[in-house]
Amino acid sequence: ILGDHVSENGNTCFFAKKEKIISFPTKNHWTDKSSIDLIIRSAQRISEIADEFNLKIIAGTRPGCGLGGLDWDYVKKHISGLLDDRFVICQPGLTG
């Protein structure tokens, strides 16, 4: 489903309502480092999707961090005003 979306629309946010899956692109190519501009666009679009489909909670990992190579504090500074309390950002490996 996601592959078809990317083929038809490019690397943009995508919501598969039936499967309850949302893509949040952070890279233009899987071998690249993450792009803060793409992360900002994805955060804006995912917020619109949440509004459009009345989504109550969306959980994900720190976008652009890890294999994307960006620092969480840097990313958070750029997207914190775009995502409200419906969005839960998790860090794998942390408990509590």
N, C-alpha and C positions, 0 to 999 in steps of 0.2 A: 504494500500500500504506500509506504513512504517512498520507495524507489520510483513508483509511478508518479507521485507528486513531484519529486525532484526533477524527473525527466520532463514533466510538463510545465513546471512553474519555477524551476531553479531551486537553489538552497534557501528556502524561506520557512518560517514557522508553519506548522501543519497540525491540525487537530483531526484525529480519526475518532468521531463521536462514538460509534459502536464499540470500538476497541478501547476507548478512553486513553488514547495515547496522544501526547503532544510532543512534537519535535521542537528543539530549541537550538538552532544552528549557532555555532561559535567559530567555525572555521570555514573557509572557502574551499579547501581541499583537505582531506584527512591527514596529509603529511605536513600541513602548515601549522604554525603557531596560531592560537586563537586571535581573533580580531575584535578589539573593543568596540569598533563601529558596528560590526555584525551582532555582537552581544547586545548592544543598546537597541538596535532595530528589533532583535528577537524579543527583548524584554517589553518593548512597546507593543509589539504584535501579540505576544502571549497575554498581556493585560487586556487587549481588545477582545481576544478569544474568550477569556474568562468572563468578561462582561456580556458578550454576545450569547454565550451558552449558559450563563448563570452558574458558573463553576464555583463551588464553595471552598475547595482546597486543592492546591497543586503543590506537589513535592518534587524536589529535584536536587541534584548535587550542585556544587559551586560552579557556575558556568565559566568555562574558559580556564579553569584551574586544573591542576593535575597534568594530564597530557597536553593540555592547551598552553601550558607554560606561563600563565598569568598569575599574579599574586592576588589573593582573595580581597585584601584591603583595597587594592586598586580597582578591581571589578565592582566591589560593593559600593564604593564611592560613586561610581557611574550609574548604577542601576537601582540604588536604594529608593530613590524618589519615583521610580517607575513601577515598582511592585509593592502591592499593599499586603495586609496581613493574611490574605488568602494563600500567599506563597510561602512555602516552608523550604528553606535551603538547608540541606543536610551535608555533613562531611562524613564520608565513610570512615569507619574505624573509631569514631567517638561514641561514647556511651554516656548516659546520664542526662 
